[in-house]
Amino acid sequence: MTEHTSGRSREIARHANHGRRFSRAWWIFAAVALFYLLTEHQAHLFGILPWLFLLACPVMHLFMHHGHGGHGHGDNRGNEKEEK
């Protein structure tokens, strides 16, 4: 029974090591691919940059109005102080 248990633990350890090697290889591949994308397609990336800034404006508008309830729905605490 102990041989079966130790064989199973070796199999699990080998499988875990395979996952780590795959993850490490994937990250190395991603870094190399990103390097080549940045160096070979730099003009394309910088050409789209102004459009990304313009796209960021409406996206920020949508997400940043979440905290105060949108346009015209400001905090009413200021009005309560004025009435007193």
URPETA-V922417 format. One record per pair of residues at least 12 apart in sequence whose ideal C-beta (glycine too) atoms are under 10 Angstrom apart, sorted by the first residue. I is the first residue (numbers start at 1). GAP is how many residues later the second one is. Records with the same first field share a line. If there is no record, write none. Layout:
# URPETA-V922417
I = GAP + GAP
This chain:
# URPETA-V922417
none
